[in-house]
Amino acid sequence: MNKKLIVSFLSFVSCFCLFAQTEGNKAFQLNVNNGDAYLDCGDVSELNNTSQYTIEMWVNVTLNDLPDRFIIFKKEPTETNRIKVQVEKNGQIYVMQSNGGDGAFAQTPVGTYPESGWHHIALVYDGEKGTSGNGAMILYIDGVKQPLSDATFKGTTGNMEGSFAVGGPALNVEYDEVRVWNKALAAKVISEWKNYKIGDSHPDKNNLVAYYDFENISGTQVPDLVGNYPAMFESNEAEILLNDLALYEKDDIPTEIENSIVSEPETLQTVVSGGEITLISSVPQNVYIYNLAGRLVLDLRISAGETVVRDLPKGFYVVNRQKVILR
């Protein structure tokens, strides 16, 4: 029988100070249950007649609070020319893309979407690969590839002249860090950059065509940090709110810490959930947990199996060269 070792950080230390998350982080939230309520980002023409794109953002929703479903994003002038990602109350996700009369419809199993909290969502399209089973359409949640039913997608999107929309039709769903790319980003890049503001050191910065962080809002106008597609919303339908999503600037990470991070550990897997870090080890080993300032906050010797670390303050940590965020 598998056993878990529970380790409380508070039993080792009384207090350590962490670099704070980005101060005053804001997000977009609908406050009406209206199918016409959404963030209007304009045409975002790079999504029209293209063979590649990546659309990513952070989303905060409690599925049980939904009347039935919500839309993460869509570009849908007609049902025969569209991109649309929709989440049902039961956690099933539908990915729809049509080019003229030739449409495709892929779906995840029920329960795929997490029940609550902030989660990073990324949809990657590469039309040359043909089917979702072959990688033409890939959906990531928190950097992890999700199972999609096999569907055949055309080699390009359609002529979808019309607004790219974030949100709708459900209220009390928050959206942040909305990014649109004219490239099928690699899984490693998506995973490594999901917790960071996009900066000049991003390897695909030149492929970023729209970027909304909801920080410097003027009334109902939302600037596009790339400068291509300023967005807007109706004041009686949505609002900009402060939130607790922890995001970081790449330049805030000490070089010696950033250079030590690897994305594919061989003997240790870290899983973060509910404010705890679960260490899944294939061999006995030492585990060193550092805070953002590069200070060692916990030094453990663990056995093969699962070890749960509790009571660490919220923030950014490096666990044996793996970066994690506790929210």
Protein Blocks (a to p, Z undefined) as FASTA:
>chain_A
ZZdddddfklmpmbdcdddddehiacdddfbdcfkbccdebjolmlgopabdcddddddd
dfklpmkbccfbdcdfbfkbccdddddfkopacddddehjbccdddddehkacfbdcddd
dddddfknopamnopaccdeehiacddddddddfbdcddeddddeedjbehiacehiacd
fbdcdfklmmmmmmpccdfklmklmmpcbdcehlacghjaccdfkomaccdddfklgccd
ddfbdcddfklpcfklmmmpcfbdfkbccddeehiacdddfbdcddddddfkopafbdcd
ddedjdddehiacddddeehiacddZZ
